[in-house]
Amino acid sequence: MGKPVNLNRYRKDKARADQKARADQNAVKFGRSKAEKTLERTRAEKAARDLDGHERDE
């Protein structure tokens, strides 16, 4: 007779592997590089500065 197999462990390991694969797919699909994030943040900061510079002083 063979060694007993813990089915709960197998089920959880499979679920973890599936979740990891799904996370990797989403990272490729939706992820952005550090350069893209920095560029977007810089542009947003510049837009905010430009908008603040156009305020009317009364």
DRENTORKOL-3810 file (N, C-alpha, C; in nm, 4 decimals):
REM DRENTORKOL-3810
@n.u->0.0841; n.v->-0.1173; n.w->0.0000; ca.u->0.0000; ca.v->0.0000; ca.w->0.0000; c.u->0.0889; c.v->0.1239; c.w->0.0000
@n.u->0.0470; n.v->0.2254; n.w->-0.0725; ca.u->0.1264; ca.v->0.3465; ca.w->-0.0859; c.u->0.1091; c.v->0.4411; c.w->0.0317
@n.u->0.1836; n.v->0.5446; n.w->0.0254; ca.u->0.1793; ca.v->0.6473; ca.w->0.1292; c.u->0.0471; c.v->0.7243; c.w->0.1190
@n.u->-0.0195; n.v->0.7531; n.w->0.2311; ca.u->-0.1459; ca.v->0.8277; ca.w->0.2254; c.u->-0.1226; c.v->0.9704; c.w->0.1734
@n.u->-0.2199; n.v->1.0190; n.w->0.0986; ca.u->-0.2104; ca.v->1.1522; ca.w->0.0390; c.u->-0.3096; c.v->1.2439; c.w->0.1092
@n.u->-0.2615; n.v->1.3599; n.w->0.1485; ca.u->-0.3484; ca.v->1.4582; ca.w->0.2117; c.u->-0.4165; c.v->1.5386; c.w->0.1009
@n.u->-0.5438; n.v->1.5126; n.w->0.0792; ca.u->-0.6159; ca.v->1.5770; ca.w->-0.0305; c.u->-0.6369; c.v->1.7261; c.w->-0.0058
@n.u->-0.6480; n.v->1.7658; n.w->0.1201; ca.u->-0.6632; ca.v->1.9085; ca.w->0.1494; c.u->-0.5389; c.v->1.9856; c.w->0.1069
@n.u->-0.4232; n.v->1.9293; n.w->0.1337; ca.u->-0.2984; ca.v->1.9957; ca.w->0.0944; c.u->-0.2907; c.v->2.0059; c.w->-0.0576
@n.u->-0.3260; n.v->1.8987; n.w->-0.1268; ca.u->-0.3239; ca.v->1.8997; ca.w->-0.2732; c.u->-0.4190; c.v->2.0071; c.w->-0.3265
@n.u->-0.5388; n.v->2.0138; n.w->-0.2702; ca.u->-0.6393; ca.v->2.1111; ca.w->-0.3144; c.u->-0.5895; c.v->2.2542; c.w->-0.2926
@n.u->-0.5312; n.v->2.2799; n.w->-0.1764; ca.u->-0.4820; ca.v->2.4146; ca.w->-0.1464; c.u->-0.3625; c.v->2.4510; c.w->-0.2343
@n.u->-0.2728; n.v->2.3555; n.w->-0.2575; ca.u->-0.1580; ca.v->2.3818; ca.w->-0.3448; c.u->-0.2036; c.v->2.4143; c.w->-0.4864
@n.u->-0.3028; n.v->2.3417; n.w->-0.5339; ca.u->-0.3552; ca.v->2.3667; ca.w->-0.6684; c.u->-0.4213; c.v->2.5041; c.w->-0.6746
@n.u->-0.4954; n.v->2.5405; n.w->-0.5714; ca.u->-0.5609; ca.v->2.6715; ca.w->-0.5677; c.u->-0.4564; c.v->2.7832; c.w->-0.5673
@n.u->-0.3487; n.v->2.7647; n.w->-0.4912; ca.u->-0.2421; ca.v->2.8655; ca.w->-0.4878; c.u->-0.1762; c.v->2.8800; c.w->-0.6248
@n.u->-0.1510; n.v->2.7683; n.w->-0.6890; ca.u->-0.0873; ca.v->2.7720; ca.w->-0.8207; c.u->-0.1783; c.v->2.8413; c.w->-0.9225
@n.u->-0.3074; n.v->2.8119; n.w->-0.9172; ca.u->-0.4023; ca.v->2.8765; ca.w->-1.0087; c.u->-0.4084; c.v->3.0269; c.w->-0.9836
@n.u->-0.4094; n.v->3.0644; n.w->-0.8569; ca.u->-0.4155; ca.v->3.2061; ca.w->-0.8222; c.u->-0.2882; c.v->3.2787; c.w->-0.8658
@n.u->-0.1745; n.v->3.2141; n.w->-0.8502; ca.u->-0.0472; ca.v->3.2733; ca.w->-0.8922; c.u->-0.0448; c.v->3.2922; c.w->-1.0435
@n.u->-0.0933; n.v->3.1931; n.w->-1.1170; ca.u->-0.0968; ca.v->3.2031; ca.w->-1.2626; c.u->-0.1890; c.v->3.3169; c.w->-1.3059
@n.u->-0.3020; n.v->3.3292; n.w->-1.2399; ca.u->-0.3965; ca.v->3.4364; ca.w->-1.2719; c.u->-0.3362; c.v->3.5735; c.w->-1.2403
@n.u->-0.2652; n.v->3.5828; n.w->-1.1296; ca.u->-0.2007; ca.v->3.7089; ca.w->-1.0921; c.u->-0.0937; c.v->3.7469; c.w->-1.1940
@n.u->-0.0186; n.v->3.6489; n.w->-1.2407; ca.u->0.0839; ca.v->3.6764; ca.w->-1.3416; c.u->0.0212; c.v->3.7249; c.w->-1.4722
@n.u->-0.0905; n.v->3.6649; n.w->-1.5105; ca.u->-0.1594; ca.v->3.7082; ca.w->-1.6321; c.u->-0.2089; c.v->3.8519; c.w->-1.6170
@n.u->-0.2639; n.v->3.8845; n.w->-1.5009; ca.u->-0.3132; ca.v->4.0204; ca.w->-1.4781; c.u->-0.1987; c.v->4.1209; c.w->-1.4742
@n.u->-0.0850; n.v->4.0806; n.w->-1.4218; ca.u->0.0299; ca.v->4.1708; ca.w->-1.4178; c.u->0.0744; c.v->4.2055; c.w->-1.5592
@n.u->0.0708; n.v->4.1084; n.w->-1.6470; ca.u->0.1082; ca.v->4.1341; ca.w->-1.7862; c.u->0.0020; c.v->4.2200; c.w->-1.8538
@n.u->-0.1230; n.v->4.1916; n.w->-1.8242; ca.u->-0.2332; ca.v->4.2600; ca.w->-1.8915; c.u->-0.2504; c.v->4.4038; c.w->-1.8429
@n.u->-0.2406; n.v->4.4253; n.w->-1.7117; ca.u->-0.2724; ca.v->4.5560; ca.w->-1.6551; c.u->-0.1526; c.v->4.6294; c.w->-1.5964
@n.u->-0.0425; n.v->4.5621; n.w->-1.5794; ca.u->0.0722; ca.v->4.6219; ca.w->-1.5118; c.u->0.1382; c.v->4.7308; c.w->-1.5941
@n.u->0.1997; n.v->4.8231; n.w->-1.5243; ca.u->0.2734; ca.v->4.9303; ca.w->-1.5903; c.u->0.4155; c.v->4.9304; c.w->-1.5363
@n.u->0.5074; n.v->4.9725; n.w->-1.6191; ca.u->0.6459; ca.v->4.9771; ca.w->-1.5751; c.u->0.6655; c.v->5.0961; c.w->-1.4816
@n.u->0.7763; n.v->5.0955; n.w->-1.4118; ca.u->0.8061; ca.v->5.2046; ca.w->-1.3193; c.u->0.8183; c.v->5.3364; c.w->-1.3946
@n.u->0.8763; n.v->5.3320; n.w->-1.5133; ca.u->0.8918; ca.v->5.4536; ca.w->-1.5934; c.u->0.7555; c.v->5.5115; c.w->-1.6319
@n.u->0.6620; n.v->5.4253; n.w->-1.6676; ca.u->0.5281; ca.v->5.4730; ca.w->-1.7037; c.u->0.4585; c.v->5.5362; c.w->-1.5838
@n.u->0.4721; n.v->5.4737; n.w->-1.4673; ca.u->0.4103; ca.v->5.5283; ca.w->-1.3464; c.u->0.4703; c.v->5.6642; c.w->-1.3116
@n.u->0.6021; n.v->5.6742; n.w->-1.3207; ca.u->0.6700; ca.v->5.8000; ca.w->-1.2897; c.u->0.6286; c.v->5.9093; c.w->-1.3872
@n.u->0.6220; n.v->5.8759; n.w->-1.5148; ca.u->0.5826; ca.v->5.9732; ca.w->-1.6161; c.u->0.4407; c.v->6.0239; c.w->-1.5909
@n.u->0.3503; n.v->5.9341; n.w->-1.5600; ca.u->0.2124; ca.v->5.9748; ca.w->-1.5341; c.u->0.2033; c.v->6.0633; c.w->-1.4098
@n.u->0.2760; n.v->6.0268; n.w->-1.3045; ca.u->0.2745; ca.v->6.1066; ca.w->-1.1821; c.u->0.3326; c.v->6.2458; c.w->-1.2083
@n.u->0.4406; n.v->6.2526; n.w->-1.2856; ca.u->0.5030; ca.v->6.3807; ca.w->-1.3180; c.u->0.4083; c.v->6.4684; c.w->-1.3984
@n.u->0.3408; n.v->6.4096; n.w->-1.4948; ca.u->0.2457; ca.v->6.4871; ca.w->-1.5758; c.u->0.1295; c.v->6.5380; c.w->-1.4909
@n.u->0.0817; n.v->6.4564; n.w->-1.3985; ca.u->-0.0286; ca.v->6.4987; ca.w->-1.3116; c.u->0.0149; c.v->6.6133; c.w->-1.2211
@n.u->0.1365; n.v->6.6047; n.w->-1.1681; ca.u->0.1871; ca.v->6.7125; ca.w->-1.0830; c.u->0.2021; c.v->6.8419; c.w->-1.1619
@n.u->0.2504; n.v->6.8327; n.w->-1.2849; ca.u->0.2661; ca.v->6.9521; ca.w->-1.3687; c.u->0.1298; c.v->7.0124; c.w->-1.4007
@n.u->0.0329; n.v->6.9283; n.w->-1.4310; ca.u->-0.1014; ca.v->6.9780; ca.w->-1.4608; c.u->-0.1597; c.v->7.0492; c.w->-1.3389
@n.u->-0.1366; n.v->6.9955; n.w->-1.2206; ca.u->-0.1862; ca.v->7.0595; ca.w->-1.0984; c.u->-0.1170; c.v->7.1938; c.w->-1.0765
@n.u->0.0135; n.v->7.1990; n.w->-1.1003; ca.u->0.0864; ca.v->7.3259; ca.w->-1.0853; c.u->0.0363; c.v->7.4290; c.w->-1.1854
@n.u->0.0155; n.v->7.3867; n.w->-1.3097; ca.u->-0.0333; ca.v->7.4786; ca.w->-1.4124; c.u->-0.1718; c.v->7.5315; c.w->-1.3767
@n.u->-0.2563; n.v->7.4440; n.w->-1.3273; ca.u->-0.3910; ca.v->7.4850; ca.w->-1.2896; c.u->-0.3860; c.v->7.5829; c.w->-1.1728
@n.u->-0.3010; n.v->7.5556; n.w->-1.0751; ca.u->-0.2871; ca.v->7.6467; ca.w->-0.9613; c.u->-0.2315; c.v->7.7818; c.w->-1.0061
@n.u->-0.1489; n.v->7.7813; n.w->-1.1078; ca.u->-0.0905; ca.v->7.9054; ca.w->-1.1572; c.u->-0.1909; c.v->7.9938; c.w->-1.2283
@n.u->-0.3025; n.v->7.9382; n.w->-1.2704; ca.u->-0.4032; ca.v->8.0147; ca.w->-1.3431; c.u->-0.5182; c.v->8.0616; c.w->-1.2544
@n.u->-0.5029; n.v->8.0470; n.w->-1.1245; ca.u->-0.6091; ca.v->8.0920; ca.w->-1.0345; c.u->-0.6152; c.v->8.2442; c.w->-1.0331
@n.u->-0.7338; n.v->8.2936; n.w->-1.0153; ca.u->-0.7513; ca.v->8.4384; ca.w->-1.0068; c.u->-0.7284; c.v->8.4830; c.w->-0.8632
@n.u->-0.6547; n.v->8.5891; n.w->-0.8480; ca.u->-0.6334; ca.v->8.6480; ca.w->-0.7158; c.u->-0.7252; c.v->8.7681; c.w->-0.7028
@n.u->-0.8085; n.v->8.7649; n.w->-0.6027; ca.u->-0.9009; ca.v->8.8771; ca.w->-0.5840; c.u->-0.8747; c.v->8.9451; c.w->-0.4536
END
